[in-house]
Amino acid sequence: MLPNSKLIVPCAGLTSAGAGTDINCSVDMLGFDFLSLDIWLSTFAAASTTLTTIKLGDGSVTNLTSATDIVAFTGGTSVTATTGWVIPTAMSTSVPTLLKFNVDCRSLDRYLTLEVVPVTAHTAWVFCNKFRGGTEPTTAAQVGVAAVVNNFS
């Protein structure tokens, strides 16, 4: 059985002003061991436009400049000593682009900070499910939703 998760939405419809303007948000992982982070990006003007930067960092405070990049969750044009995955070069012009990071937070600092820098203006939504907290969330308020429906056998 999978444990209930706590849902948070740290970036709700944030829009970058244009090229080189970042979208960023932080997640407080205090009391939780795992994070499933889903990134929803609005459609791209052309399939060749992509992201300049997308990375996840950790730190003891919430600001972006204090975060240390987590190599496994830092995208680049190729996998190197400082980038752990390749940012897709062809983004969708007809449907939103979705990305997922599954993070084991047990050895990381308390705050995780996501930074997304698109080539052109974009809107992003970030949905996070935090798992394996010290106390499992069971009520809708604890889970962070309007209603929780479980059917575990």
N, CA and C atoms as an extended XYZ file, in Angstrom:
459
Properties=species:S:1:pos:R:3:atomname:S:1:resname:S:1:resid:I:1 pbc="F F F"
N         0.834       -1.177        0.000 N   MET     1
C         0.000        0.000        0.000 CA  MET     1
C         0.882        1.245        0.000 C   MET     1
N         0.554        2.168       -0.848 N   LEU     2
C         1.267        3.439       -0.871 CA  LEU     2
C         0.712        4.340        0.224 C   LEU     2
N         1.579        5.072        0.892 N   PRO     3
C         1.088        5.994        1.923 CA  PRO     3
C         0.395        7.190        1.288 C   PRO     3
N        -0.506        7.798        2.055 N   ASN     4
C        -1.103        9.046        1.577 CA  ASN     4
C        -0.006       10.083        1.423 C   ASN     4
N        -0.212       10.983        0.506 N   SER     5
C         0.758       12.054        0.293 CA  SER     5
C         0.137       13.378        0.677 C   SER     5
N         0.975       14.374        0.885 N   LYS     6
C         0.504       15.734        1.124 CA  LYS     6
C         0.737       16.523       -0.149 C   LYS     6
N        -0.329       17.057       -0.716 N   LEU     7
C        -0.255       17.825       -1.955 CA  LEU     7
C        -0.031       19.293       -1.648 C   LEU     7
N         0.934       19.889       -2.346 N   ILE     8
C         1.119       21.339       -2.292 CA  ILE     8
C         1.315       21.848       -3.721 C   ILE     8
N         0.985       23.093       -3.949 N   VAL     9
C         1.153       23.723       -5.261 CA  VAL     9
C         1.993       24.981       -5.058 C   VAL     9
N         3.340       24.840       -5.072 N   PRO    10
C         4.191       25.994       -4.788 CA  PRO    10
C         4.263       27.023       -5.912 C   PRO    10
N         4.032       26.616       -7.159 N   CYS    11
C         3.984       27.546       -8.292 CA  CYS    11
C         2.627       27.378       -8.950 C   CYS    11
N         1.776       28.360       -8.803 N   ALA    12
C         0.431       28.275       -9.371 CA  ALA    12
C         0.276       29.322      -10.460 C   ALA    12
N         0.506       28.923      -11.694 N   GLY    13
C         0.313       29.830      -12.813 CA  GLY    13
C         1.297       30.978      -12.860 C   GLY    13
N         2.530       30.750      -12.429 N   LEU    14
C         3.548       31.794      -12.505 CA  LEU    14
C         4.015       31.939      -13.950 C   LEU    14
N         4.171       33.166      -14.397 N   THR    15
C         4.566       33.423      -15.778 CA  THR    15
C         5.894       34.159      -15.818 C   THR    15
N         6.783       33.677      -16.698 N   SER    16
C         8.043       34.388      -16.908 CA  SER    16
C         7.786       35.523      -17.887 C   SER    16
N         8.519       36.593      -17.745 N   ALA    17
C         8.335       37.758      -18.616 CA  ALA    17
C         8.897       37.521      -20.013 C   ALA    17
N         9.821       36.585      -20.144 N   GLY    18
C        10.419       36.324      -21.451 CA  GLY    18
C        11.743       35.620      -21.293 C   GLY    18
N        12.531       35.646      -22.336 N   ALA    19
C        13.812       34.953      -22.357 CA  ALA    19
C        14.674       35.357      -21.171 C   ALA    19
N        15.209       34.363      -20.486 N   GLY    20
C        16.120       34.609      -19.387 CA  GLY    20
C        15.470       34.964      -18.071 C   GLY    20
N        14.147       35.065      -18.037 N   THR    21
C        13.431       35.377      -16.801 CA  THR    21
C        13.006       34.078      -16.145 C   THR    21
N        13.412       33.891      -14.895 N   ASP    22
C        13.146       32.596      -14.271 CA  ASP    22
C        11.808       32.534      -13.558 C   ASP    22
N        11.352       31.304      -13.410 N   ILE    23
C        10.205       30.957      -12.592 CA  ILE    23
C        10.805       30.086      -11.497 C   ILE    23
N        10.589       30.445      -10.234 N   ASN    24
C        11.154       29.613       -9.181 CA  ASN    24
C        10.226       29.530       -7.988 C   ASN    24
N        10.373       28.447       -7.235 N   CYS    25
C         9.570       28.225       -6.040 CA  CYS    25
C        10.291       27.238       -5.137 C   CYS    25
N         9.920       27.259       -3.863 N   SER    26
C        10.551       26.376       -2.881 CA  SER    26
C         9.515       25.473       -2.225 C   SER    26
N         9.998       24.308       -1.768 N   VAL    27
C         9.161       23.331       -1.084 CA  VAL    27
C         9.831       22.995        0.246 C   VAL    27
N         9.075       23.110        1.327 N   ASP    28
C         9.577       22.753        2.650 CA  ASP    28
C         9.332       21.263        2.865 C   ASP    28
N        10.406       20.488        2.987 N   MET    29
C        10.287       19.034        3.133 CA  MET    29
C        10.383       18.577        4.587 C   MET    29
N        10.291       19.488        5.536 N   LEU    30
C        10.384       19.129        6.944 CA  LEU    30
C         9.369       18.036        7.278 C   LEU    30
N         9.865       16.915        7.781 N   GLY    31
C         9.001       15.816        8.196 CA  GLY    31
C         8.637       14.839        7.095 C   GLY    31
N         9.112       15.040        5.875 N   PHE    32
C         8.797       14.139        4.766 CA  PHE    32
C        10.080       13.618        4.131 C   PHE    32
N        10.027       12.377        3.617 N   ASP    33
C        11.219       11.722        3.059 CA  ASP    33
C        11.304       11.743        1.540 C   ASP    33
N        10.157       11.772        0.862 N   PHE    34
C        10.145       11.665       -0.598 CA  PHE    34
C         9.248       12.728       -1.208 C   PHE    34
N         9.605       13.137       -2.439 N   LEU    35
C         8.842       14.145       -3.148 CA  LEU    35
C         8.640       13.705       -4.587 C   LEU    35
N         7.412       13.807       -5.060 N   SER    36
C         7.111       13.643       -6.479 CA  SER    36
C         6.684       15.025       -6.966 C   SER    36
N         7.497       15.629       -7.840 N   LEU    37
C         7.305       16.997       -8.288 CA  LEU    37
C         6.928       16.982       -9.764 C   LEU    37
N         5.751       17.503      -10.082 N   ASP    38
C         5.262       17.549      -11.460 CA  ASP    38
C         5.273       18.992      -11.942 C   ASP    38
N         5.864       19.212      -13.106 N   ILE    39
C         5.977       20.546      -13.684 CA  ILE    39
C         5.135       20.596      -14.955 C   ILE    39
N         4.203       21.542      -15.007 N   TRP    40
C         3.342       21.745      -16.170 CA  TRP    40
C         3.763       23.060      -16.809 C   TRP    40
N         4.160       23.004      -18.081 N   LEU    41
C         4.577       24.200      -18.814 CA  LEU    41
C         3.612       24.451      -19.960 C   LEU    41
N         3.218       25.706      -20.146 N   SER    42
C         2.311       26.048      -21.242 CA  SER    42
C         2.947       25.678      -22.582 C   SER    42
N         2.125       25.645      -23.637 N   THR    43
C         2.616       25.239      -24.956 CA  THR    43
C         3.724       26.171      -25.437 C   THR    43
N         4.589       25.640      -26.276 N   PHE    44
C         5.719       26.393      -26.810 CA  PHE    44
C         5.362       26.945      -28.189 C   PHE    44
N         5.882       28.128      -28.531 N   ALA    45
C         5.592       28.771      -29.814 CA  ALA    45
C         6.107       27.941      -30.986 C   ALA    45
N         7.236       27.297      -30.807 N   ALA    46
C         7.811       26.435      -31.845 CA  ALA    46
C         8.430       25.232      -31.143 C   ALA    46
N         8.423       24.105      -31.819 N   ALA    47
C         8.959       22.889      -31.215 CA  ALA    47
C        10.432       23.036      -30.842 C   ALA    47
N        11.133       23.931      -31.525 N   SER    48
C        12.563       24.100      -31.260 CA  SER    48
C        12.851       24.974      -30.034 C   SER    48
N        11.832       25.741      -29.573 N   THR    49
C        12.059       26.532      -28.362 CA  THR    49
C        11.951       25.598      -27.165 C   THR    49
N        12.824       25.783      -26.221 N   THR    50
C        12.876       24.877      -25.085 CA  THR    50
C        13.186       25.668      -23.821 C   THR    50
N        13.839       25.048      -22.890 N   LEU    51
C        14.210       25.700      -21.638 CA  LEU    51
C        15.705       25.958      -21.614 C   LEU    51
N        16.104       27.114      -21.108 N   THR    52
C        17.515       27.412      -20.921 CA  THR    52
C        18.026       26.661      -19.700 C   THR    52
N        17.230       26.701      -18.633 N   THR    53
C        17.615       26.083      -17.367 CA  THR    53
C        16.405       25.422      -16.736 C   THR    53
N        16.614       24.257      -16.156 N   ILE    54
C        15.648       23.659      -15.249 CA  ILE    54
C        16.449       22.830      -14.263 C   ILE    54
N        16.292       23.180      -12.985 N   LYS    55
C        17.093       22.494      -11.972 CA  LYS    55
C        16.425       22.559      -10.612 C   LYS    55
N        16.825       21.613       -9.789 N   LEU    56
C        16.349       21.527       -8.421 CA  LEU    56
C        17.567       21.628       -7.515 C   LEU    56
N        17.445       22.441       -6.482 N   GLY    57
C        18.528       22.588       -5.522 CA  GLY    57
C        18.005       22.410       -4.116 C   GLY    57
N        18.906       22.218       -3.166 N   ASP    58
C        18.488       22.112       -1.776 CA  ASP    58
C        19.286       23.098       -0.925 C   ASP    58
N        18.691       23.468        0.204 N   GLY    59
C        19.356       24.404        1.095 CA  GLY    59
C        18.636       24.490        2.424 C   GLY    59
N        19.220       25.232        3.340 N   SER    60
C        18.632       25.379        4.671 CA  SER    60
C        17.682       26.574        4.751 C   SER    60
N        17.613       27.361        3.676 N   VAL    61
C        16.677       28.489        3.577 CA  VAL    61
C        15.981       28.426        2.213 C   VAL    61
N        14.947       29.246        2.030 N   THR    62
C        14.123       29.133        0.823 CA  THR    62
C        14.599       29.924       -0.377 C   THR    62
N        15.605       30.768       -0.248 N   ASN    63
C        15.952       31.593       -1.411 CA  ASN    63
C        16.809       30.837       -2.425 C   ASN    63
N        16.627       31.192       -3.675 N   LEU    64
C        17.265       30.527       -4.807 CA  LEU    64
C        18.786       30.631       -4.769 C   LEU    64
N        19.313       31.780       -4.357 N   THR    65
C        20.763       31.974       -4.381 CA  THR    65
C        21.490       31.129       -3.340 C   THR    65
N        20.790       30.688       -2.301 N   SER    66
C        21.419       29.854       -1.266 CA  SER    66
C        21.310       28.363       -1.565 C   SER    66
N        20.562       27.989       -2.578 N   ALA    67
C        20.370       26.571       -2.891 CA  ALA    67
C        21.597       26.007       -3.602 C   ALA    67
N        21.914       24.762       -3.292 N   THR    68
C        22.986       24.035       -3.962 CA  THR    68
C        22.342       23.134       -5.005 C   THR    68
N        22.777       23.249       -6.256 N   ASP    69
C        22.198       22.421       -7.318 CA  ASP    69
C        22.359       20.941       -7.005 C   ASP    69
N        21.308       20.177       -7.239 N   ILE    70
C        21.367       18.720       -7.124 CA  ILE    70
C        21.646       18.222       -8.533 C   ILE    70
N        22.820       17.668       -8.761 N   VAL    71
C        23.266       17.297      -10.116 CA  VAL    71
C        22.245       16.407      -10.815 C   VAL    71
N        21.705       15.412      -10.133 N   ALA    72
C        20.753       14.486      -10.762 CA  ALA    72
C        19.519       15.199      -11.294 C   ALA    72
N        19.179       16.362      -10.719 N   PHE    73
C        17.984       17.104      -11.130 CA  PHE    73
C        18.324       18.428      -11.799 C   PHE    73
N        19.518       18.517      -12.369 N   THR    74
C        19.927       19.694      -13.129 CA  THR    74
C        19.987       19.310      -14.600 C   THR    74
N        19.156       19.967      -15.419 N   GLY    75
C        19.102       19.659      -16.845 CA  GLY    75
C        20.133       20.433      -17.634 C   GLY    75
N        20.547       19.857      -18.737 N   GLY    76
C        21.503       20.500      -19.624 CA  GLY    76
C        21.372       19.945      -21.025 C   GLY    76
N        22.310       20.306      -21.908 N   THR    77
C        22.271       19.804      -23.292 CA  THR    77
C        22.893       18.417      -23.396 C   THR    77
N        23.652       18.027      -22.361 N   SER    78
C        24.209       16.671      -22.279 CA  SER    78
C        24.476       16.373      -20.810 C   SER    78
N        24.634       15.103      -20.483 N   VAL    79
C        24.939       14.714      -19.114 CA  VAL    79
C        26.427       14.946      -18.870 C   VAL    79
N        26.726       15.710      -17.816 N   THR    80
C        28.112       16.049      -17.479 CA  THR    80
C        28.300       15.887      -15.971 C   THR    80
N        29.406       16.366      -15.470 N   ALA    81
C        29.662       16.325      -14.029 CA  ALA    81
C        28.710       17.245      -13.262 C   ALA    81
N        28.112       18.237      -13.949 N   THR    82
C        27.221       19.189      -13.277 CA  THR    82
C        25.761       19.100      -13.734 C   THR    82
N        25.483       18.272      -14.728 N   THR    83
C        24.099       18.068      -15.184 CA  THR    83
C        23.798       16.578      -15.213 C   THR    83
N        22.623       16.220      -14.712 N   GLY    84
C        22.274       14.812      -14.596 CA  GLY    84
C        21.303       14.295      -15.624 C   GLY    84
N        20.704       15.185      -16.404 N   TRP    85
C        19.757       14.735      -17.430 CA  TRP    85
C        19.705       15.763      -18.559 C   TRP    85
N        19.177       15.326      -19.699 N   VAL    86
C        19.134       16.175      -20.892 CA  VAL    86
C        17.743       16.808      -21.017 C   VAL    86
N        17.717       18.131      -21.117 N   ILE    87
C        16.458       18.849      -21.337 CA  ILE    87
C        15.950       18.488      -22.735 C   ILE    87
N        14.675       18.097      -22.870 N   PRO    88
C        14.151       17.774      -24.203 CA  PRO    88
C        14.321       18.951      -25.168 C   PRO    88
N        14.711       18.653      -26.404 N   THR    89
C        14.930       19.723      -27.383 CA  THR    89
C        13.679       20.041      -28.183 C   THR    89
N        12.714       19.164      -28.179 N   ALA    90
C        11.470       19.409      -28.913 CA  ALA    90
C        10.323       19.462      -27.914 C   ALA    90
N         9.750       20.633      -27.724 N   MET    91
C         8.620       20.819      -26.828 CA  MET    91
C         7.349       20.912      -27.651 C   MET    91
N         6.218       20.606      -27.045 N   SER    92
C         4.950       20.567      -27.768 CA  SER    92
C         4.396       21.966      -28.044 C   SER    92
N         3.898       22.144      -29.266 N   THR    93
C         3.243       23.402      -29.631 CA  THR    93
C         1.726       23.297      -29.494 C   THR    93
N         1.209       22.099      -29.185 N   SER    94
C        -0.244       21.925      -29.132 CA  SER    94
C        -0.778       21.509      -27.766 C   SER    94
N         0.047       20.900      -26.937 N   VAL    95
C        -0.381       20.508      -25.589 CA  VAL    95
C         0.699       20.935      -24.591 C   VAL    95
N         0.338       21.134      -23.345 N   PRO    96
C         1.351       21.505      -22.354 CA  PRO    96
C         2.439       20.432      -22.223 C   PRO    96
N         3.625       20.858      -21.862 N   THR    97
C         4.735       19.935      -21.610 CA  THR    97
C         4.738       19.587      -20.133 C   THR    97
N         4.863       18.305      -19.832 N   LEU    98
C         4.880       17.830      -18.453 CA  LEU    98
C         6.223       17.189      -18.140 C   LEU    98
N         6.769       17.504      -16.988 N   LEU    99
C         8.020       16.910      -16.508 CA  LEU    99
C         7.772       16.400      -15.097 C   LEU    99
N         8.471       15.342      -14.693 N   LYS   100
C         8.315       14.778      -13.356 CA  LYS   100
C         9.679       14.513      -12.745 C   LYS   100
N         9.859       14.963      -11.513 N   PHE   101
C        11.049       14.657      -10.722 CA  PHE   101
C        10.595       13.829       -9.522 C   PHE   101
N        11.170       12.653       -9.318 N   ASN   102
C        10.925       11.849       -8.127 CA  ASN   102
C        12.187       11.921       -7.278 C   ASN   102
N        12.068       12.471       -6.071 N   VAL   103
C        13.232       12.842       -5.275 CA  VAL   103
C        13.231       12.132       -3.917 C   VAL   103
N        14.338       11.470       -3.600 N   ASP   104
C        14.576       10.925       -2.267 CA  ASP   104
C        15.224       12.048       -1.463 C   ASP   104
N        14.521       12.580       -0.489 N   CYS   105
C        14.965       13.770        0.236 CA  CYS   105
C        15.697       13.455        1.537 C   CYS   105
N        15.882       12.192        1.852 N   ARG   106
C        16.435       11.826        3.156 CA  ARG   106
C        17.831       12.388        3.404 C   ARG   106
N        18.626       12.592        2.366 N   SER   107
C        19.978       13.117        2.579 CA  SER   107
C        20.103       14.590        2.168 C   SER   107
N        18.982       15.229        1.870 N   LEU   108
C        19.001       16.619        1.399 CA  LEU   108
C        18.645       17.586        2.519 C   LEU   108
N        18.956       18.870        2.297 N   ASP   109
C        18.558       19.904        3.241 CA  ASP   109
C        17.039       20.085        3.210 C   ASP   109
N        16.536       20.841        4.158 N   ARG   110
C        15.096       20.980        4.379 CA  ARG   110
C        14.326       21.544        3.180 C   ARG   110
N        14.871       22.553        2.513 N   TYR   111
C        14.144       23.230        1.437 CA  TYR   111
C        14.661       22.806        0.069 C   TYR   111
N        13.738       22.500       -0.830 N   LEU   112
C        14.072       22.230       -2.226 CA  LEU   112
C        13.592       23.413       -3.041 C   LEU   112
N        14.427       23.890       -3.954 N   THR   113
C        14.085       25.048       -4.772 CA  THR   113
C        14.172       24.671       -6.239 C   THR   113
N        13.086       24.895       -6.961 N   LEU   114
C        13.018       24.620       -8.394 CA  LEU   114
C        13.226       25.920       -9.149 C   LEU   114
N        14.057       25.864      -10.195 N   GLU   115
C        14.251       27.027      -11.078 CA  GLU   115
C        14.023       26.588      -12.513 C   GLU   115
N        13.158       27.305      -13.211 N   VAL   116
C        12.869       27.054      -14.624 CA  VAL   116
C        13.109       28.361      -15.372 C   VAL   116
N        13.944       28.301      -16.418 N   VAL   117
C        14.196       29.492      -17.240 CA  VAL   117
C        13.872       29.136      -18.687 C   VAL   117
N        12.727       29.596      -19.206 N   PRO   118
C        12.360       29.310      -20.590 CA  PRO   118
C        13.039       30.268      -21.574 C   PRO   118
N        13.094       29.863      -22.840 N   VAL   119
C        13.653       30.705      -23.901 CA  VAL   119
C        12.695       31.854      -24.218 C   VAL   119
N        11.388       31.598      -24.113 N   THR   120
C        10.375       32.625      -24.352 CA  THR   120
C         9.443       32.669      -23.145 C   THR   120
N         8.538       33.635      -23.101 N   ALA   121
C         7.597       33.748      -21.978 CA  ALA   121
C         6.777       32.467      -21.835 C   ALA   121
N         6.650       32.007      -20.608 N   HIS   122
C         5.905       30.785      -20.326 CA  HIS   122
C         5.208       30.865      -18.991 C   HIS   122
N         4.185       30.042      -18.857 N   THR   123
C         3.495       29.888      -17.591 CA  THR   123
C         3.784       28.494      -17.064 C   THR   123
N         4.005       28.397      -15.755 N   ALA   124
C         4.298       27.102      -15.146 CA  ALA   124
C         3.407       26.870      -13.930 C   ALA   124
N         3.003       25.631      -13.776 N   TRP   125
C         2.339       25.157      -12.568 CA  TRP   125
C         3.213       24.039      -12.034 C   TRP   125
N         3.402       24.000      -10.727 N   VAL   126
C         4.183       22.929      -10.112 CA  VAL   126
C         3.318       22.289       -9.037 C   VAL   126
N         3.168       20.974       -9.133 N   PHE   127
C         2.407       20.198       -8.163 CA  PHE   127
C         3.363       19.264       -7.445 C   PHE   127
N         3.308       19.240       -6.138 N   CYS   128
C         4.209       18.395       -5.349 CA  CYS   128
C         3.404       17.470       -4.457 C   CYS   128
N         3.790       16.224       -4.433 N   ASN   129
C         3.249       15.273       -3.473 CA  ASN   129
C         4.393       14.852       -2.575 C   ASN   129
N         4.245       15.148       -1.278 N   LYS   130
C         5.260       14.790       -0.293 CA  LYS   130
C         4.828       13.474        0.366 C   LYS   130
N         5.762       12.521        0.449 N   PHE   131
C         5.453       11.193        0.979 CA  PHE   131
C         6.277       10.877        2.213 C   PHE   131
N         5.767        9.923        2.979 N   ARG   132
C         6.426        9.354        4.154 CA  ARG   132
C         6.818       10.402        5.169 C   ARG   132
N         5.791       11.074        5.632 N   GLY   133
C         6.002       12.026        6.712 CA  GLY   133
C         6.029       11.308        8.048 C   GLY   133
N         6.474       12.002        9.075 N   GLY   134
C         6.496       11.414       10.413 CA  GLY   134
C         5.117       10.966       10.842 C   GLY   134
N         4.105       11.740       10.484 N   THR   135
C         2.719       11.378       10.721 CA  THR   135
C         2.028       11.376        9.371 C   THR   135
N         1.446       10.253        9.012 N   GLU   136
C         0.808       10.153        7.701 CA  GLU   136
C        -0.426       11.037        7.641 C   GLU   136
N        -0.533       11.898        6.624 N   PRO   137
C        -1.732       12.716        6.485 CA  PRO   137
C        -2.915       11.834        6.077 C   PRO   137
N        -4.054       12.017        6.742 N   THR   138
C        -5.227       11.200        6.422 CA  THR   138
C        -6.462       12.034        6.121 C   THR   138
N        -6.579       13.214        6.715 N   THR   139
C        -7.739       14.055        6.453 CA  THR   139
C        -7.479       14.927        5.229 C   THR   139
N        -8.541       15.437        4.637 N   ALA   140
C        -8.398       16.307        3.465 CA  ALA   140
C        -7.517       17.515        3.782 C   ALA   140
N        -7.703       18.114        4.952 N   ALA   141
C        -6.896       19.279        5.329 CA  ALA   141
C        -5.423       18.904        5.452 C   ALA   141
N        -5.133       17.759        6.041 N   GLN   142
C        -3.744       17.326        6.190 CA  GLN   142
C        -3.114       17.003        4.839 C   GLN   142
N        -3.898       16.448        3.930 N   VAL   143
C        -3.404       16.073        2.611 CA  VAL   143
C        -3.265       17.301        1.713 C   VAL   143
N        -4.050       18.347        1.985 N   GLY   144
C        -3.976       19.567        1.193 CA  GLY   144
C        -4.929       19.579        0.007 C   GLY   144
N        -6.058       18.873        0.143 N   VAL   145
C        -7.043       18.783       -0.935 CA  VAL   145
C        -8.443       18.996       -0.373 C   VAL   145
N        -9.447       19.069       -1.248 N   ALA   146
C       -10.825       19.233       -0.810 CA  ALA   146
C       -11.421       17.925       -0.277 C   ALA   146
N       -10.978       16.787       -0.832 N   ALA   147
C       -11.490       15.479       -0.393 CA  ALA   147
C       -10.443       14.405       -0.641 C   ALA   147
N       -10.385       13.409        0.254 N   VAL   148
C        -9.504       12.255        0.089 CA  VAL   148
C       -10.369       11.019       -0.030 C   VAL   148
N       -10.134       10.226       -1.056 N   VAL   149
C       -10.873        8.981       -1.246 CA  VAL   149
C        -9.853        7.853       -1.363 C   VAL   149
N        -9.893        6.896       -0.446 N   ASN   150
C        -8.971        5.772       -0.455 CA  ASN   150
C        -9.741        4.474       -0.632 C   ASN   150
N        -9.151        3.525       -1.327 N   ASN   151
C        -9.704        2.190       -1.440 CA  ASN   151
C        -8.529        1.223       -1.424 C   ASN   151
N        -7.924        1.038       -0.247 N   PHE   152
C        -6.789        0.152       -0.114 CA  PHE   152
C        -7.265       -1.229        0.289 C   PHE   152
N        -6.750       -2.231       -0.375 N   SER   153
C        -7.113       -3.610       -0.015 CA  SER   153
C        -6.107       -4.195        0.924 C   SER   153
